[in-house]
Amino acid sequence: MRRIRPVFASVSAVALFAAAACSPEAEAPPAPVTPSPAPAAPTAPPVSYACESGQSVMVAYPDTATAQLSYRGQSYTLRTVQSASGARYAGSGLEWWSATRDGSESATLSRLGPNEDVGVAVLERCSRPSSGPVAPGPVPGQQPAPGGVLPVAAPCRGPQLKLSADGGDAGAGNRVSILGVQNVGAQACSLTGYPTVVLQDRQGRNLTAIRADQTLGSYFRQGQAPAPVELAPQGKAFFDIAWNVVPNEGNGETTCPSATRIRMTAPGDTSPVTLAQTFTPCGGRIRVSPFRPVAEPAPEPAPAATT
Protein backbone atom coordinates (compact mmCIF):
# COMPACT_ATOMS: atom_id res chain seq x y z
CA MET A 1 0.00 0.00 0.00
CA ARG A 2 1.45 3.36 -1.03
CA ARG A 3 1.97 6.08 1.58
CA ILE A 4 0.36 9.38 0.52
CA ARG A 5 0.37 11.33 3.78
CA PRO A 6 3.33 13.51 2.75
CA VAL A 7 1.47 14.55 -0.36
CA PHE A 8 -1.50 15.69 1.64
CA ALA A 9 0.83 17.44 4.02
CA SER A 10 2.48 19.31 1.15
CA VAL A 11 -0.85 20.32 -0.30
CA SER A 12 -2.02 21.54 3.07
CA ALA A 13 1.16 23.60 3.53
CA VAL A 14 0.69 25.23 0.13
CA ALA A 15 -2.93 26.03 0.93
CA LEU A 16 -2.00 27.60 4.23
CA PHE A 17 0.74 29.68 2.57
CA ALA A 18 -1.67 30.93 -0.09
CA ALA A 19 -4.24 31.85 2.51
CA ALA A 20 -1.66 33.73 4.52
CA ALA A 21 -0.52 35.58 1.44
CA CYS A 22 -4.06 36.80 0.82
CA SER A 23 -4.58 37.99 4.40
CA PRO A 24 -4.50 41.74 5.14
CA GLU A 25 -1.48 41.35 7.42
CA ALA A 26 0.68 40.15 4.54
CA GLU A 27 -0.10 42.98 2.18
CA ALA A 28 2.93 45.10 1.16
CA PRO A 29 3.37 48.28 3.26
CA PRO A 30 2.42 51.51 1.59
CA ALA A 31 5.17 53.34 -0.24
CA PRO A 32 6.92 55.83 2.02
CA VAL A 33 5.78 59.43 1.57
CA THR A 34 8.57 61.89 1.04
CA PRO A 35 8.11 64.58 3.71
CA SER A 36 7.72 68.14 2.49
CA PRO A 37 10.81 70.19 3.23
CA ALA A 38 10.44 72.41 6.27
CA PRO A 39 10.19 76.08 5.38
CA ALA A 40 13.48 77.85 5.84
CA ALA A 41 13.66 80.15 8.81
CA PRO A 42 13.51 83.79 7.73
CA THR A 43 16.90 85.45 7.64
CA ALA A 44 17.20 88.56 9.78
CA PRO A 45 18.07 91.65 7.73
CA PRO A 46 21.46 93.28 8.29
CA VAL A 47 21.65 95.98 10.92
CA SER A 48 23.28 99.33 10.19
CA TYR A 49 25.32 101.07 12.87
CA ALA A 50 26.30 104.75 12.45
CA CYS A 51 29.85 105.50 13.60
CA GLU A 52 31.57 108.62 14.90
CA SER A 53 33.89 108.76 11.89
CA GLY A 54 30.97 109.02 9.45
CA GLN A 55 31.41 105.42 8.33
CA SER A 56 28.84 102.70 8.96
CA VAL A 57 29.13 99.07 9.98
CA MET A 58 26.61 96.58 8.59
CA VAL A 59 26.13 93.45 10.67
CA ALA A 60 23.98 90.38 9.96
CA TYR A 61 23.28 87.90 12.75
CA PRO A 62 22.32 84.64 10.97
CA ASP A 63 22.31 82.73 14.27
CA THR A 64 23.02 83.33 17.94
CA ALA A 65 26.72 82.48 17.56
CA THR A 66 27.69 84.36 14.39
CA ALA A 67 28.09 87.96 13.27
CA GLN A 68 28.73 88.67 9.58
CA LEU A 69 30.22 92.15 9.48
CA SER A 70 30.77 94.50 6.53
CA TYR A 71 33.11 97.45 6.95
CA ARG A 72 34.82 99.67 4.36
CA GLY A 73 33.86 97.32 1.53
CA GLN A 74 35.21 94.19 3.24
CA SER A 75 33.29 91.29 4.82
CA TYR A 76 34.28 89.45 7.99
CA THR A 77 32.82 86.47 9.85
CA LEU A 78 33.05 86.64 13.65
CA ARG A 79 32.01 84.13 16.31
CA THR A 80 30.61 84.84 19.74
CA VAL A 81 33.06 84.83 22.65
CA GLN A 82 32.63 85.19 26.39
CA SER A 83 32.14 88.69 27.78
CA ALA A 84 31.31 90.22 31.14
CA SER A 85 28.43 92.17 29.59
CA GLY A 86 26.80 92.78 26.23
CA ALA A 87 27.41 90.71 23.10
CA ARG A 88 31.00 90.16 21.98
CA TYR A 89 32.20 88.57 18.73
CA ALA A 90 35.74 87.99 17.51
CA GLY A 91 37.42 86.64 14.39
CA SER A 92 39.13 87.68 11.14
CA GLY A 93 41.38 89.97 13.18
CA LEU A 94 38.45 92.03 14.53
CA GLU A 95 36.39 92.32 17.69
CA TRP A 96 32.75 93.55 17.68
CA TRP A 97 31.35 94.34 21.12
CA SER A 98 27.84 95.77 21.56
CA ALA A 99 25.61 96.65 24.51
CA THR A 100 22.15 98.18 24.90
CA ARG A 101 21.37 100.96 27.34
CA ASP A 102 18.68 103.62 27.63
CA GLY A 103 17.06 102.78 24.29
CA SER A 104 20.29 102.89 22.27
CA GLU A 105 22.64 100.11 21.22
CA SER A 106 26.29 101.15 21.20
CA ALA A 107 29.09 99.06 19.75
CA THR A 108 32.86 99.16 19.38
CA LEU A 109 34.84 97.72 16.47
CA SER A 110 38.44 96.97 17.45
CA ARG A 111 41.50 95.31 15.97
CA LEU A 112 42.49 92.11 17.76
CA GLY A 113 45.92 91.75 19.32
CA PRO A 114 48.57 89.22 18.25
CA ASN A 115 46.88 86.45 20.23
CA GLU A 116 43.58 87.03 18.34
CA ASP A 117 41.78 87.19 21.67
CA VAL A 118 41.43 90.78 22.92
CA GLY A 119 40.77 94.01 21.03
CA VAL A 120 43.75 96.35 21.39
CA ALA A 121 42.97 99.26 19.03
CA VAL A 122 39.54 100.85 18.58
CA LEU A 123 38.64 101.36 14.92
CA GLU A 124 35.07 102.67 15.27
CA ARG A 125 32.56 103.67 17.94
CA CYS A 126 29.05 103.17 16.58
CA SER A 127 25.41 103.18 17.69
CA ARG A 128 21.82 102.66 16.60
CA PRO A 129 18.38 102.70 18.23
CA SER A 130 17.64 99.44 20.01
CA SER A 131 13.94 99.37 19.09
CA GLY A 132 14.54 97.35 15.91
CA PRO A 133 16.84 96.73 12.98
CA VAL A 134 17.80 99.62 10.74
CA ALA A 135 17.11 98.88 7.10
CA PRO A 136 20.31 98.32 5.11
CA GLY A 137 21.37 101.14 2.86
CA PRO A 138 24.33 103.27 1.82
CA VAL A 139 26.82 104.27 4.47
CA PRO A 140 26.12 107.62 6.14
CA GLY A 141 28.95 109.28 4.24
CA GLN A 142 27.12 108.52 0.99
CA GLN A 143 23.58 109.47 2.00
CA PRO A 144 22.03 112.35 0.08
CA ALA A 145 21.80 115.67 1.81
CA PRO A 146 18.42 117.45 1.89
CA GLY A 147 17.32 117.86 -1.71
CA GLY A 148 18.76 114.49 -2.78
CA VAL A 149 22.26 115.78 -3.62
CA LEU A 150 25.31 113.85 -2.50
CA PRO A 151 27.91 115.96 -0.71
CA VAL A 152 30.69 117.11 -2.99
CA ALA A 153 32.69 119.15 -0.49
CA ALA A 154 35.70 117.66 1.29
CA PRO A 155 35.34 116.77 4.97
CA CYS A 156 35.77 119.67 7.37
CA ARG A 157 39.01 119.84 9.34
CA GLY A 158 39.77 121.41 12.69
CA PRO A 159 41.76 124.44 11.47
CA GLN A 160 38.78 125.68 9.41
CA LEU A 161 36.20 125.23 12.18
CA LYS A 162 35.01 127.37 15.08
CA LEU A 163 32.83 126.15 17.95
CA SER A 164 30.11 128.32 19.53
CA ALA A 165 27.21 128.07 22.00
CA ASP A 166 23.91 128.55 20.14
CA GLY A 167 21.20 127.98 22.69
CA GLY A 168 19.93 125.29 24.99
CA ASP A 169 17.13 124.12 27.23
CA ALA A 170 16.56 122.92 30.80
CA GLY A 171 13.92 121.08 32.74
CA ALA A 172 13.31 118.25 35.25
CA GLY A 173 16.98 117.79 36.00
CA ASN A 174 17.98 117.61 32.33
CA ARG A 175 20.06 120.13 30.43
CA VAL A 176 20.93 120.52 26.76
CA SER A 177 23.37 122.80 25.01
CA ILE A 178 23.14 123.46 21.25
CA LEU A 179 26.61 123.91 19.80
CA GLY A 180 27.37 125.52 16.45
CA VAL A 181 30.26 124.44 14.22
CA GLN A 182 31.15 127.25 11.80
CA ASN A 183 33.27 126.95 8.68
CA VAL A 184 35.66 129.91 8.98
CA GLY A 185 37.75 128.75 6.02
CA ALA A 186 37.64 129.92 2.42
CA GLN A 187 36.42 126.61 0.96
CA ALA A 188 33.19 124.68 1.49
CA CYS A 189 33.40 121.50 3.55
CA SER A 190 31.05 118.82 4.88
CA LEU A 191 30.32 117.09 8.18
CA THR A 192 28.70 113.66 8.46
CA GLY A 193 28.04 111.61 11.55
CA TYR A 194 28.98 112.43 15.12
CA PRO A 195 31.58 114.72 16.63
CA THR A 196 34.04 113.21 19.06
CA VAL A 197 33.45 115.12 22.30
CA VAL A 198 35.72 115.17 25.36
CA LEU A 199 35.13 117.30 28.46
CA GLN A 200 38.01 118.97 30.28
CA ASP A 201 38.45 120.49 33.72
CA ARG A 202 39.90 123.88 34.68
CA GLN A 203 43.45 122.55 34.39
CA GLY A 204 42.84 121.27 30.85
CA ARG A 205 42.75 117.62 31.91
CA ASN A 206 40.34 115.25 30.20
CA LEU A 207 37.44 114.09 32.39
CA THR A 208 37.86 110.44 31.46
CA ALA A 209 35.16 109.32 33.92
CA ILE A 210 32.51 111.00 31.72
CA ARG A 211 31.72 109.12 28.54
CA ALA A 212 29.94 110.52 25.49
CA ASP A 213 27.06 108.36 24.23
CA GLN A 214 25.72 108.81 20.71
CA THR A 215 21.98 109.31 20.18
CA LEU A 216 20.06 109.35 16.92
CA GLY A 217 18.42 112.68 16.15
CA SER A 218 18.57 115.76 18.36
CA TYR A 219 17.39 116.38 21.90
CA PHE A 220 14.25 117.95 20.47
CA ARG A 221 13.60 115.42 17.71
CA GLN A 222 14.90 111.92 18.28
CA GLY A 223 15.38 108.96 15.94
CA GLN A 224 16.89 110.72 12.91
CA ALA A 225 19.95 109.04 11.35
CA PRO A 226 23.10 111.04 10.52
CA ALA A 227 23.17 112.72 7.11
CA PRO A 228 25.74 114.92 5.35
CA VAL A 229 25.72 118.65 6.19
CA GLU A 230 27.54 120.93 3.76
CA LEU A 231 29.03 124.14 5.11
CA ALA A 232 29.67 127.01 2.75
CA PRO A 233 32.28 129.50 3.95
CA GLN A 234 30.89 131.05 7.18
CA GLY A 235 28.12 128.42 7.20
CA LYS A 236 27.19 126.44 10.31
CA ALA A 237 26.22 122.95 11.38
CA PHE A 238 24.86 122.10 14.83
CA PHE A 239 24.81 119.29 17.37
CA ASP A 240 23.56 118.82 20.94
CA ILE A 241 25.17 117.87 24.21
CA ALA A 242 22.62 116.71 26.80
CA TRP A 243 23.24 115.77 30.43
CA ASN A 244 21.63 115.32 33.82
CA VAL A 245 22.32 117.53 36.85
CA VAL A 246 20.93 115.24 39.58
CA PRO A 247 23.62 113.17 41.37
CA ASN A 248 23.20 109.43 41.04
CA GLU A 249 23.05 108.70 44.75
CA GLY A 250 22.27 105.03 44.09
CA ASN A 251 25.84 104.69 42.78
CA GLY A 252 27.30 106.74 45.63
CA GLU A 253 27.51 110.00 43.68
CA THR A 254 26.93 113.01 45.95
CA THR A 255 28.59 115.72 43.86
CA CYS A 256 29.04 115.94 40.10
CA PRO A 257 32.30 116.78 38.30
CA SER A 258 32.73 120.27 36.93
CA ALA A 259 33.59 120.63 33.24
CA THR A 260 34.93 123.97 32.02
CA ARG A 261 35.79 123.21 28.40
CA ILE A 262 34.32 121.22 25.51
CA ARG A 263 36.83 119.64 23.14
CA MET A 264 35.36 118.58 19.78
CA THR A 265 36.98 116.70 16.89
CA ALA A 266 35.31 116.39 13.49
CA PRO A 267 34.76 112.89 12.04
CA GLY A 268 37.92 111.48 10.51
CA ASP A 269 40.06 114.34 11.83
CA THR A 270 42.59 114.66 14.65
CA SER A 271 42.65 118.45 15.14
CA PRO A 272 40.32 119.45 18.00
CA VAL A 273 38.31 122.64 18.38
CA THR A 274 37.49 123.87 21.90
CA LEU A 275 34.86 126.02 23.60
CA ALA A 276 34.89 127.34 27.17
CA GLN A 277 31.68 126.27 28.88
CA THR A 278 31.14 125.41 32.55
CA PHE A 279 28.59 122.78 33.56
CA THR A 280 28.28 119.81 35.93
CA PRO A 281 27.20 116.56 34.22
CA CYS A 282 26.07 113.83 36.62
CA GLY A 283 25.87 110.10 36.19
CA GLY A 284 29.18 109.77 34.36
CA ARG A 285 27.88 110.46 30.86
CA ILE A 286 26.67 113.00 28.34
CA ARG A 287 24.59 112.39 25.20
CA VAL A 288 25.82 113.67 21.84
CA SER A 289 23.67 114.05 18.70
CA PRO A 290 24.84 113.87 15.07
CA PHE A 291 25.45 117.02 13.05
CA ARG A 292 22.41 118.72 11.52
CA PRO A 293 21.93 121.85 9.38
CA VAL A 294 19.65 123.80 11.78
CA ALA A 295 20.07 124.95 15.37
CA GLU A 296 16.74 123.54 16.47
CA PRO A 297 14.21 121.60 14.37
CA ALA A 298 10.96 123.41 13.74
CA PRO A 299 8.19 122.23 16.09
CA GLU A 300 5.74 119.68 14.81
CA PRO A 301 2.47 121.26 13.54
CA ALA A 302 -0.38 121.17 16.04
CA PRO A 303 -3.15 118.70 15.19
CA ALA A 304 -6.25 120.21 13.61
CA ALA A 305 -9.05 120.99 16.04
CA THR A 306 -12.02 118.65 15.91
CA THR A 307 -15.61 119.51 16.72
Buried (B, 14 or more C-beta within 10 A) or exposed (E): EEEEEEEEEEEEEEEEEEEEEEEEEEEEEEEEEEEEEEEEEEEEEBBBBBBBBBBBBBBBBEEEEBBBBBBEEEEBBBEBBEBEEBBBBBBBEBBBBBBBEEEBBBBBBBEBEEEEEEBEEEBBBBBBBBEEBBEEEEBBBEBEBEEEEEBEBEBBBBEBBBBEEBEBBEEEEBBBBBBBBBBEBEEBBBBBBBBBBBBBEEEEEEBEEBBBBBBBBBBBBEEBBBBBBBBEEEBBBBBBBBBBBEBEEEEEBEEBBEBBBBBBBBBBBEEBBBBEBEBBBBBBBBBBBBBBBEBBEEEEEEEEEEE
